Amino acid sequence: MANPIRHSTHKYALIFLLLFLLGGCGGSPAAQENSVDPSQLATGKRVYDANCAACHGLGGEGQPNWKVPVNGVFPAPPHDSSGHTWHHPDQQLLEIIAKGGGMPNSAMPPYGETLTEAEREAVLVYIKTFWGVREQEFQAQITRQRNE
């Protein structure tokens, strides 16, 4: 005869496992919003590598001591989770890419006439891959708030 306690335990373990797996299928709101077209991501990587990586690093690590100006100009900040890029909404980041750093102590050049709007958007999509889930969710939230 089967042990009813053992059978019951297996049943609850199976239910728990199914709920856990099904709960993970939907993903977080940020993950759903940030699902991207692979071709856009590839374009973003290509454009980033050609135009941004020399200053911001191939992995978005930025330049050393980026918070300390050298000859009055700040080094390129990181675009990964250690930086502040994810603190800003999409609109502001796209404007910085198009118009440059906008401050006299920024070496960031404008790319509004060099890159198309689609390329600038693709670069931003690619930069977001440098962030962790927490940073992606935070940035998605402030972008939504800015759009309201």
C-alpha positions as CSV (number, residue, x, y, z in Angstrom):
1,M,0.0,0.0,0.0
2,A,1.3,3.5,-0.9
3,N,2.2,5.9,1.9
4,P,-0.6,8.6,1.8
5,I,1.7,11.2,3.4
6,R,4.4,10.7,0.9
7,H,1.9,10.8,-2.0
8,S,0.4,14.0,-0.6
9,T,3.9,15.6,-0.2
10,H,4.8,14.8,-3.8
11,K,1.4,16.2,-5.0
12,Y,2.1,19.5,-3.2
13,A,5.7,19.6,-4.4
14,L,4.5,19.2,-8.0
15,I,1.8,21.9,-7.6
16,F,4.4,24.3,-6.2
17,L,6.9,23.5,-9.0
18,L,4.2,24.2,-11.6
19,L,3.2,27.5,-10.0
20,F,6.8,28.5,-9.8
21,L,7.5,27.7,-13.5
22,L,4.3,29.3,-14.7
23,G,4.9,32.4,-12.6
24,G,8.2,32.8,-14.3
25,C,6.8,32.6,-17.8
26,G,5.4,36.1,-17.9
27,G,8.5,37.9,-16.8
28,S,8.7,41.3,-15.2
29,P,7.0,44.3,-16.8
30,A,10.5,45.7,-17.7
31,A,11.5,42.5,-19.4
32,Q,8.3,42.4,-21.4
33,E,8.7,46.1,-22.4
34,N,12.4,45.5,-23.2
35,S,11.9,42.5,-25.5
36,V,13.6,43.7,-28.7
37,D,13.9,42.8,-32.3
38,P,17.2,40.9,-32.7
39,S,18.0,43.0,-35.8
40,Q,17.6,46.2,-33.9
41,L,19.9,44.8,-31.2
42,A,22.5,43.8,-33.8
43,T,22.3,47.3,-35.3
44,G,22.8,48.8,-31.9
45,K,25.8,46.7,-31.2
46,R,27.4,47.6,-34.6
47,V,26.7,51.3,-34.1
48,Y,27.9,51.3,-30.5
49,D,31.1,49.4,-31.3
50,A,31.9,51.9,-34.2
51,N,30.9,55.1,-32.4
52,C,30.8,54.7,-28.6
53,A,33.1,51.9,-27.5
54,A,36.3,53.9,-27.9
55,C,35.2,56.1,-25.0
56,H,32.6,54.1,-23.1
57,G,34.3,50.7,-23.5
58,L,33.2,47.6,-25.4
59,G,31.3,46.4,-22.3
60,G,30.0,49.8,-21.3
61,E,32.6,50.1,-18.5
62,G,33.5,53.7,-19.2
63,Q,36.9,55.3,-18.5
64,P,38.7,55.1,-15.1
65,N,38.0,57.8,-12.6
66,W,35.1,59.1,-14.7
67,K,33.9,61.3,-11.9
68,V,37.1,63.3,-11.8
69,P,37.7,65.9,-14.6
70,V,40.9,65.8,-16.5
71,N,41.9,69.3,-17.7
72,G,38.3,70.4,-17.0
73,V,36.7,67.6,-19.0
74,F,35.0,64.6,-17.5
75,P,36.1,61.2,-18.8
76,A,33.4,59.0,-20.5
77,P,31.1,57.5,-17.8
78,P,30.2,53.8,-17.8
79,H,27.0,52.7,-19.4
80,D,26.8,49.5,-17.3
81,S,25.1,49.2,-13.9
82,S,27.9,51.0,-12.1
83,G,27.2,54.2,-14.0
84,H,24.2,56.6,-14.1
85,T,22.9,56.1,-17.6
86,W,20.0,54.0,-16.2
87,H,19.0,56.9,-14.0
88,H,17.6,58.8,-17.0
89,P,14.5,58.2,-19.2
90,D,14.8,57.2,-22.8
91,Q,13.9,60.6,-24.1
92,Q,16.8,62.3,-22.2
93,L,19.3,59.6,-23.3
94,L,18.3,59.9,-26.9
95,E,18.7,63.6,-26.7
96,I,22.2,63.3,-25.2
97,I,23.1,60.9,-28.1
98,A,21.7,63.3,-30.7
99,K,23.0,66.6,-29.2
100,G,26.0,65.5,-27.2
101,G,26.8,66.0,-23.5
102,G,25.5,69.5,-23.5
103,M,27.9,70.8,-20.8
104,P,31.2,72.6,-21.4
105,N,33.0,69.9,-19.4
106,S,31.6,67.0,-21.4
107,A,33.6,65.5,-24.3
108,M,30.4,63.7,-25.6
109,P,30.0,64.7,-29.3
110,P,26.6,65.1,-30.9
111,Y,25.5,62.2,-33.2
112,G,22.2,63.7,-34.4
113,E,23.6,64.4,-37.9
114,T,25.9,61.3,-37.9
115,L,23.4,58.6,-36.9
116,T,19.8,58.2,-38.0
117,E,17.0,58.2,-35.4
118,A,16.7,54.4,-35.8
119,E,20.4,54.0,-35.2
120,R,20.3,56.2,-32.1
121,E,17.3,54.1,-30.8
122,A,19.1,50.9,-31.5
123,V,22.2,52.1,-29.6
124,L,20.1,52.8,-26.6
125,V,18.5,49.3,-26.9
126,Y,22.0,47.8,-26.9
127,I,23.2,50.0,-24.0
128,K,20.4,48.6,-21.9
129,T,21.9,45.1,-22.3
130,F,24.7,46.3,-20.0
131,W,22.3,46.8,-17.1
132,G,21.0,44.3,-14.6
133,V,17.3,43.5,-14.2
134,R,16.9,46.0,-11.3
135,E,18.4,48.8,-13.3
136,Q,16.3,47.9,-16.4
137,E,13.1,48.0,-14.3
138,F,14.0,51.3,-12.7
139,Q,14.8,52.9,-16.0
140,A,11.6,51.5,-17.6
141,Q,9.6,53.0,-14.7
142,I,11.1,56.5,-15.0
143,T,10.6,56.4,-18.8
144,R,6.9,55.5,-18.3
145,Q,6.5,58.3,-15.8
146,R,8.1,60.8,-18.2
147,N,5.7,59.7,-20.9
148,E,2.6,60.2,-18.7
